[in-house]
Amino acid sequence: MDEKTEFNRLWWHSRRGMLELDVLLLPFLEQVYRTLPESDQALYKKLLACEDADMWQWFMQRDQPDDPELQRIVDMIITRVQPD
């Protein structure tokens, strides 16, 4: 799959139908994803396979993923939205 097709596929998978997630995931995808190393891009794809309700809890910092790798990508997205 070429890069543009893959990006478009990820864009559609990043649209979750929950505004709170859309405003986090879409800008991250558009502005940061392409600059990530392949390992972090794989983490983003892994995140997209998670349930919306779980992601919402993680991004609202009410819960954490059991998987530390998922926590890493969640932290990257939160940091992008709320830089120090």
Helices and strands as residue ranges (DSSP letters): H 3-14, H 19-31, G 33-35, H 38-48, H 52-59, H 68-81
